[in-house]
């Protein structure tokens, strides 16, 4: 398996990470049990950092409705110029969502309220 992994070097942009060093890793993505391949590097969400980090090579964005940054995340994704299919967007359910019915209800609510503002098509 190691032979199938390629070396990934990320050179952080100084304006994003002024004191950062070069990061080196062998894996770029990890396969989930669903078959989706998730990037091994992620970056949380805050204002224009999303666009800059996507341009710098981060392709996993971690957010949650409670952060109240859905619009900024969508804007950053669009401004980055990175194709949507190359971005893995992780989000979280709130702590009161335990039962499968609650998950479906919460997802339907989030689809209407949160995900639409993050749309990268318009």
N, C-alpha and C positions, 0 to 999 in steps of 0.2 A: 504494500500500500504506500509506503514512503516514496517509492519511485514515481507514483502517480501524482504526488504533491509537488507543486512548484513553489519556488521561493518568491515571496511577495515582500517588496520593500516599499514602505510608505515614507515619503519625505514631507512632514507636516509643514503647512504654510506658516511662516513666522508670525503673521498677524493673528492666527488662530491659537497657536501654541508657542508663545514666545520662548519658553524654556524647555521645549520638548526635544528629545533626541530621536534619531531614526529608529523606527520600529521594524523588526524583521520577524516574519513568521513563515512557516512552511505551508500551512493550510489557508486557503482563501474562503472556503465554504464547508459547512458541515451538513450532512443529510439528516433530516428529521424523520420520524416514523411515518409521516404523511407523504414522504417523498420530496417535499420541498427542500431546497438547499438554501440554508441561511448563512449569510456572511459571518465570519468569525470575529470581525471587528464591528463595533457599533458605536454610535454617538448619540447621546441624549439630545433633547430639543431645547433650543433657546434662541429666539429671534433669528438673525441672519446667519447664525452658525450652521444651520442646516445646509444652506446652499454652499457655503465655503467648505464644509467637511465632505459633502458629496463630491465636490470638485477635487478634493485632496485624496479621495480614494475610499472613504467610508461609505458603505452601501447598506448598512443596517441602521435604521432610525428607530429609536426607542421612545415611545410617548405614552400618554394616558389621558383620558378625558379630564381627569382631575387636574392635570397640569394647565388646562385651558389655553393651549397653544396650537389647536388644530389648524386655524387659518394661517398662522405663521409657518407651520410645517408644510402645508400645501404650497404656500408661496415660495418657500425655500427650495422645495423639490422642483417646482417649475423653473425658478431662476437658475438652478444649477446646470440645466441643459442635459443632465443625465437621464437616459431613457427610463421611464417608469418601470419597465420589466426588469431593469437592473437594480432596483431598489427594493429591499425587504423592509417593510414597515411593521414594527411590533407595537402592539398596544395592550392595555390591561383593563380587565373588568374590576369594578369596585368591590370592596370587601364584603358587601352584603349580597353578592351574587354567588349562591352556593348550589342551589338545585338546578338541574338541567333546564327546567321551564324558565327559571330566572335568567339563565344565560341567554336563552333565545329572546326573551322579552328585552333584556338589556341590549343585546346586539341589534334588535330591530330599532330601539330608541337611538342607539349610537349611529346606526346607518343613516337615520334621518337627520340627526343633529350634528354629529361629529365628523363622519367620514365625508359627507358631501363637501364641506368647506375645504377638505384636503384634496379634492379632485385635481388632478393634474392635466385634465383634458381641455379646460377652458381658461 
